[in-house]
């Protein structure tokens, strides 16, 4: 493991997946690559975490999936549902509140 990479905080993977899928239909490997790329290699999503999260989000009705051919192979592409958009918006707002609270504590003088 690269020491400059960080494990995701529990509960953040679903929010990050919803955000990436909100950008447009994408397959699982593409989601992992996009998170890695946007985070400048700080966040790395393992397949063992990603695919169960995708299945869980699909089962909850937050993602829709369809099989498409890409480079001669079938891949499952995910897109955000209306319910998924609402869930993402709520999670994003909660994350902003939490980050603000943590930031306030860290800025406290010793």
N, CA, C and O of each residue as an XYZ file, in Angstrom:
440
protein
N       0.843     -1.194      0.000
C       0.000      0.000      0.000
C       0.876      1.240      0.000
O       1.863      1.311      0.732
N       0.524      2.194     -0.801
C       1.236      3.449     -0.892
C       0.961      4.254      0.378
O      -0.200      4.477      0.721
N       2.021      4.700      1.091
C       1.801      5.441      2.340
C       1.081      6.765      2.148
O       0.543      7.313      3.111
N       1.054      7.294      0.931
C       0.353      8.548      0.680
C      -1.115      8.322      0.374
O      -1.866      9.282      0.205
N      -1.530      7.079      0.299
C      -2.942      6.765      0.046
C      -3.662      6.592      1.366
O      -3.066      6.209      2.372
N      -4.942      6.879      1.347
C      -5.736      6.789      2.566
C      -6.905      5.843      2.366
O      -7.481      5.755      1.282
N      -7.241      5.140      3.431
C      -8.455      4.338      3.411
C      -9.631      5.292      3.552
O      -9.526      6.336      4.197
N     -10.751      4.924      2.942
C     -11.936      5.763      3.046
C     -12.546      5.633      4.433
O     -12.579      4.543      5.004
N     -13.023      6.739      4.966
C     -13.760      6.693      6.220
C     -15.025      5.888      6.003
O     -15.644      5.958      4.941
N     -15.396      5.139      6.994
C     -16.608      4.339      6.881
C     -17.787      5.230      6.524
O     -17.992      6.278      7.137
N     -18.551      4.815      5.540
C     -19.729      5.568      5.134
C     -19.487      6.543      3.998
O     -20.443      7.056      3.417
N     -18.220      6.814      3.663
C     -17.960      7.782      2.597
C     -17.954      7.135      1.216
O     -18.173      7.826      0.221
N     -17.710      5.833      1.128
C     -17.633      5.184     -0.176
C     -18.941      5.343     -0.946
O     -18.922      5.687     -2.128
N     -20.067      5.099     -0.295
C     -21.359      5.231     -0.981
C     -21.539      6.640     -1.539
O     -21.983      6.805     -2.675
N     -21.195      7.657     -0.743
C     -21.346      9.029     -1.185
C     -20.443      9.317     -2.385
O     -20.871      9.968     -3.339
N     -19.207      8.840     -2.345
C     -18.281      9.072     -3.460
C     -18.751      8.358     -4.723
O     -18.654      8.909     -5.820
N     -19.256      7.146     -4.576
C     -19.774      6.406     -5.734
C     -20.955      7.153     -6.337
O     -21.033      7.315     -7.554
N     -21.874      7.609     -5.493
C     -23.030      8.356     -5.998
C     -22.577      9.612     -6.745
O     -23.144      9.946     -7.786
N     -21.576     10.304     -6.233
C     -21.078     11.507     -6.890
C     -20.493     11.178     -8.263
O     -20.797     11.857     -9.244
N     -19.666     10.153     -8.338
C     -19.035      9.796     -9.614
C     -20.094      9.367    -10.625
O     -20.030      9.753    -11.792
N     -21.057      8.579    -10.188
C     -22.109      8.116    -11.100
C     -22.994      9.287    -11.533
O     -23.535      9.279    -12.638
N     -23.142     10.293    -10.668
C     -23.934     11.469    -11.030
C     -23.328     12.222    -12.209
O     -24.029     12.973    -12.888
N     -22.051     12.033    -12.455
C     -21.380     12.700    -13.576
C     -21.758     12.088    -14.919
O     -21.557     12.706    -15.964
N     -22.309     10.862    -14.892
C     -22.731     10.185    -16.113
C     -22.560      8.693    -15.977
O     -21.791      8.238    -15.130
N     -23.259      7.914    -16.792
C     -23.176      6.453    -16.712
C     -21.724      5.974    -16.796
O     -20.942      6.461    -17.613
N     -21.384      5.021    -15.942
C     -20.004      4.560    -15.841
C     -19.986      3.143    -15.290
O     -20.877      2.761    -14.532
N     -18.979      2.361    -15.662
C     -18.847      0.993    -15.154
C     -18.002      0.993    -13.877
O     -17.348      1.985    -13.554
N     -18.024     -0.114    -13.167
C     -17.360     -0.213    -11.871
C     -15.886      0.152    -11.889
O     -15.428      0.934    -11.056
N     -15.140     -0.410    -12.837
C     -13.709     -0.117    -12.903
C     -13.493      1.378    -13.140
O     -12.574      1.975    -12.578
N     -14.336      1.971    -13.967
C     -14.238      3.400    -14.238
C     -14.488      4.240    -12.998
O     -13.866      5.288    -12.822
N     -15.394      3.791    -12.134
C     -15.676      4.498    -10.880
C     -14.424      4.520    -10.018
O     -14.037      5.568     -9.501
N     -13.791      3.361     -9.864
C     -12.576      3.276     -9.049
C     -11.470      4.152     -9.620
O     -10.772      4.844     -8.879
N     -11.313      4.120    -10.938
C     -10.281      4.922    -11.589
C     -10.551      6.411    -11.411
O      -9.628      7.181    -11.146
N     -11.802      6.820    -11.552
C     -12.153      8.238    -11.434
C     -11.910      8.743    -10.013
O     -11.404      9.851     -9.833
N     -12.263      7.948     -9.004
C     -12.008      8.352     -7.612
C     -10.516      8.518     -7.395
O     -10.075      9.499     -6.795
N      -9.743      7.567     -7.878
C      -8.287      7.629     -7.747
C      -7.746      8.870     -8.444
O      -6.926      9.596     -7.883
N      -8.201      9.107     -9.654
C      -7.714     10.233    -10.455
C      -8.074     11.583     -9.830
O      -7.209     12.446     -9.678
N      -9.339     11.766     -9.471
C      -9.784     13.048     -8.918
C      -9.104     13.327     -7.579
O      -8.797     14.478     -7.269
N      -8.866     12.284     -6.786
C      -8.223     12.466     -5.478
C      -6.708     12.563     -5.595
O      -6.007     12.643     -4.586
N      -6.207     12.556     -6.818
C      -4.768     12.617     -7.072
C      -4.031     11.485     -6.348
O      -3.011     11.696     -5.691
N      -4.583     10.285     -6.495
C      -4.006      9.054     -5.950
C      -4.024      8.958     -4.417
O      -3.344      8.103     -3.849
N      -4.792      9.822     -3.744
C      -4.880      9.740     -2.287
C      -5.873      8.650     -1.882
O      -5.638      7.917     -0.922
N      -6.982      8.548     -2.615
C      -7.994      7.540     -2.312
C      -7.919      6.414     -3.329
O      -7.903      6.647     -4.538
N      -7.875      5.204     -2.826
C      -7.866      4.025     -3.691
C      -8.993      3.105     -3.234
O      -9.035      2.675     -2.082
N      -9.896      2.814     -4.151
C     -11.033      1.963     -3.821
C     -10.719      0.547     -4.296
O     -10.458      0.322     -5.478
N     -10.747     -0.383     -3.383
C     -10.480     -1.786     -3.699
C     -11.740     -2.438     -4.258
O     -12.854     -2.098     -3.861
N     -11.553     -3.382     -5.185
C     -12.690     -4.093     -5.771
C     -13.536     -4.767     -4.709
O     -14.759     -4.833     -4.834
N     -12.893     -5.267     -3.664
C     -13.603     -5.954     -2.588
C     -14.530     -5.049     -1.804
O     -15.419     -5.531     -1.103
N     -14.336     -3.746     -1.911
C     -15.227     -2.769     -1.283
C     -16.196     -2.179     -2.299
O     -17.367     -1.956     -1.994
N     -15.699     -1.926     -3.515
C     -16.497     -1.242     -4.522
C     -17.698     -2.053     -4.993
O     -18.821     -1.550     -4.983
N     -17.481     -3.289     -5.402
C     -18.581     -4.051     -5.995
C     -19.701     -4.366     -5.002
O     -20.872     -4.312     -5.379
N     -19.383     -4.695     -3.744
C     -20.487     -4.824     -2.782
C     -21.241     -3.508     -2.589
O     -22.460     -3.519     -2.412
N     -20.531     -2.368     -2.620
C     -21.198     -1.070     -2.485
C     -22.118     -0.817     -3.677
O     -23.241     -0.344     -3.503
N     -21.651     -1.129     -4.883
C     -22.489     -0.951     -6.073
C     -23.747     -1.807     -5.993
O     -24.841     -1.336     -6.306
N     -23.597     -3.056     -5.578
C     -24.763     -3.948     -5.459
C     -25.727     -3.418     -4.391
O     -26.942     -3.433     -4.586
N     -25.188     -2.956     -3.279
C     -26.014     -2.423     -2.191
C     -26.785     -1.177     -2.668
O     -27.980     -1.050     -2.397
N     -26.115     -0.272     -3.366
C     -26.754      0.947     -3.855
C     -27.818      0.637     -4.910
O     -28.861      1.288     -4.966
N     -27.537     -0.366     -5.742
C     -28.517     -0.775     -6.748
C     -29.739     -1.392     -6.070
O     -30.875     -1.100     -6.444
N     -29.504     -2.241     -5.080
C     -30.601     -2.902     -4.364
C     -31.478     -1.885     -3.635
O     -32.686     -2.086     -3.503
N     -30.873     -0.794     -3.161
C     -31.620      0.259     -2.461
C     -32.339      1.202     -3.422
O     -33.059      2.101     -2.988
N     -32.146      1.000     -4.732
C     -32.820      1.831     -5.714
C     -32.134      3.163     -5.970
O     -32.729      4.061     -6.565
N     -30.882      3.303     -5.524
C     -30.151      4.550     -5.710
C     -29.403      4.571     -7.039
O     -29.110      5.637     -7.580
N     -29.099      3.389     -7.558
C     -28.440      3.244     -8.852
C     -29.264      2.336     -9.742
O     -29.901      1.393     -9.272
N     -29.244      2.629    -11.023
C     -29.813      1.731    -12.035
C     -28.624      1.180    -12.817
O     -27.603      1.853    -12.956
N     -28.755     -0.030    -13.320
C     -27.640     -0.641    -14.041
C     -28.127     -1.284    -15.329
O     -29.247     -1.788    -15.410
N     -27.260     -1.255    -16.333
C     -27.550     -1.946    -17.584
C     -26.236     -2.450    -18.166
O     -25.185     -1.827    -18.018
N     -26.328     -3.589    -18.826
C     -25.151     -4.172    -19.465
C     -24.939     -3.526    -20.813
O     -25.883     -3.354    -21.584
N     -23.686     -3.165    -21.103
C     -23.307     -2.587    -22.395
C     -22.008     -3.240    -22.854
O     -21.223     -3.749    -22.055
N     -21.815     -3.205    -24.147
C     -20.561     -3.731    -24.686
C     -19.544     -2.599    -24.757
O     -19.843     -1.496    -25.215
N     -18.344     -2.900    -24.296
C     -17.245     -1.942    -24.361
C     -15.976     -2.709    -24.730
O     -15.580     -3.645    -24.036
N     -15.358     -2.308    -25.807
C     -14.151     -2.984    -26.289
C     -14.360     -4.485    -26.461
O     -13.476     -5.278    -26.138
N     -15.521     -4.870    -26.964
C     -15.804     -6.274    -27.214
C     -16.169     -7.087    -25.988
O     -16.314     -8.306    -26.080
N     -16.322     -6.438    -24.838
C     -16.676     -7.137    -23.598
C     -17.904     -6.480    -22.983
O     -18.159     -5.290    -23.169
N     -18.645     -7.278    -22.256
C     -19.824     -6.757    -21.555
C     -19.389     -6.133    -20.229
O     -18.571     -6.700    -19.504
N     -19.938     -4.973    -19.926
C     -19.676     -4.298    -18.655
C     -20.995     -3.722    -18.143
O     -21.838     -3.279    -18.923
N     -21.155     -3.735    -16.846
C     -22.358     -3.200    -16.218
C     -22.140     -1.710    -15.968
O     -21.238     -1.320    -15.227
N     -22.975     -0.885    -16.593
C     -22.893      0.561    -16.434
C     -23.949      1.021    -15.438
O     -25.098      0.581    -15.478
N     -23.542      1.903    -14.557
C     -24.420      2.399    -13.507
C     -24.801      3.845    -13.780
O     -23.994      4.635    -14.269
N     -26.050      4.178    -13.455
C     -26.513      5.560    -13.539
C     -27.312      5.872    -12.276
O     -27.838      4.978    -11.613
N     -27.387      7.146    -11.970
C     -28.056      7.598    -10.759
C     -29.561      7.674    -10.989
O     -30.015      8.181    -12.015
N     -30.323      7.170    -10.038
C     -31.777      7.292    -10.097
C     -32.183      8.605     -9.425
O     -31.357      9.276     -8.807
N     -33.445      8.959     -9.551
C     -33.962     10.158     -8.886
C     -33.795     10.032     -7.365
O     -33.419     10.990     -6.690
N     -34.077      8.853     -6.849
C     -33.901      8.591     -5.419
C     -32.426      8.698     -5.044
O     -32.083      9.217     -3.981
N     -31.558      8.203     -5.924
C     -30.120      8.294     -5.696
C     -29.645      9.729     -5.640
O     -28.789     10.064     -4.822
N     -30.186     10.585     -6.496
C     -29.825     12.009     -6.499
C     -30.214     12.650     -5.173
O     -29.434     13.403     -4.590
N     -31.419     12.352     -4.697
C     -31.874     12.914     -3.422
C     -30.989     12.426     -2.276
O     -30.626     13.203     -1.393
N     -30.644     11.148     -2.292
C     -29.784     10.573     -1.250
C     -28.401     11.223     -1.286
O     -27.845     11.571     -0.244
N     -27.852     11.385     -2.490
C     -26.540     12.023     -2.616
C     -26.577     13.450     -2.076
O     -25.683     13.856     -1.333
N     -27.602     14.210     -2.444
C     -27.708     15.593     -1.970
C     -27.731     15.652     -0.442
O     -27.081     16.508      0.159
N     -28.481     14.742      0.183
C     -28.563     14.701      1.650
C     -27.215     14.314      2.261
O     -26.781     14.921      3.240
N     -26.559     13.315      1.692
C     -25.268     12.874      2.220
C     -24.202     13.950      2.050
O     -23.356     14.140      2.923
N     -24.248     14.650      0.920
C     -23.277     15.715      0.671
C     -23.442     16.836      1.695
O     -22.452     17.347      2.219
N     -24.665     17.215      1.975
C     -24.914     18.263      2.971
C     -24.446     17.821      4.354
O     -23.850     18.611      5.087
N     -24.711     16.571      4.715
C     -24.269     16.041      6.003
C     -22.735     16.042      6.075
O     -22.161     16.400      7.103
N     -22.080     15.641      4.986
C     -20.615     15.614      4.947
C     -20.054     17.031      5.142
O     -19.082     17.219      5.873
N     -20.658     18.004      4.499
C     -20.188     19.389      4.643
C     -20.321     19.872      6.088
O     -19.432     20.549      6.603
N     -21.424     19.526      6.734
C     -21.605     19.893      8.145
C     -20.550     19.232      9.010
O     -19.947     19.878      9.867
N     -20.325     17.938      8.786
C     -19.338     17.181      9.561
C     -17.932     17.738      9.347
O     -17.187     17.928     10.308
N     -17.565     18.000      8.084
C     -16.232     18.541      7.780
C     -16.052     19.910      8.434
O     -14.970     20.223      8.931
N     -17.099     20.721      8.434
C     -17.026     22.029      9.082
C     -16.810     21.905     10.578
O     -16.026     22.658     11.156
N     -17.497     20.965     11.208
C     -17.358     20.752     12.642
C     -15.955     20.259     12.985
O     -15.346     20.744     13.939
N     -15.441     19.308     12.221
C     -14.086     18.796     12.452
C     -13.075     19.927     12.249
O     -12.145     20.080     13.041
N     -13.258     20.718     11.188
C     -12.369     21.842     10.925
C     -12.370     22.841     12.077
O     -11.316     23.356     12.451
N     -13.533     23.114     12.637
C     -13.627     24.040     13.757
C     -12.845     23.522     14.963
O     -12.168     24.290     15.647
N     -12.939     22.240     15.217
C     -12.201     21.647     16.340
C     -10.694     21.725     16.091
O      -9.927     22.052     16.997
N     -10.273     21.423     14.857
C      -8.846     21.452     14.539
C      -8.266     22.870     14.593
O      -7.075     23.042     14.854
N      -9.096     23.876     14.350
C      -8.614     25.258     14.405
C      -8.571     25.817     15.843
O      -8.090     26.928     16.060
N      -9.066     25.056     16.802
C      -9.076     25.509     18.184
C      -7.641     25.645     18.696
O      -6.832     24.732     18.531
N      -7.329     26.776     19.312
C      -5.991     27.013     19.844
C      -5.719     26.075     21.019
O      -6.608     25.739     21.801
N      -4.475     25.677     21.107
C      -4.087     24.779     22.225
C      -3.762     25.568     23.467
O      -3.419     24.987     24.496
